[in-house]
Amino acid sequence: MRHFFILLGLIFFLSLNSCARRVVVRQPANVTVVKTLPRNYKVVRVNGTRYYVWGGKRYRKTRNGYVVVNI
């Protein structure tokens, strides 16, 4: 009877583990990062997110600088 409860506990413990695997998302190969924006930029908010517009391109602020994005 003791072995039965140990086996039952082991099955229960193993059923708690997930079968999820690591998913790797590739970053785009060509990312344009600008350290500082020109003086004439405009601030635009889209759905609560702040974007900086200059020269017909939209930028998003990151810790490495400003990244060109497509909205």
DACOR-V267020 format. One record per helix or strand of 3 or more residues. SS is the DSSP state (@ for helix, = for strand). FROM is the first residue (numbers start at 0). TO is the last residue. If there is no record, write none. Layout:
BEGIN
ss=SS from=FROM to=TO
ss=SS from=FROM to=TO
END
This chain:
BEGIN
ss=@ from=1 to=14
ss== from=41 to=45
ss== from=48 to=53
ss== from=56 to=61
ss== from=64 to=68
END
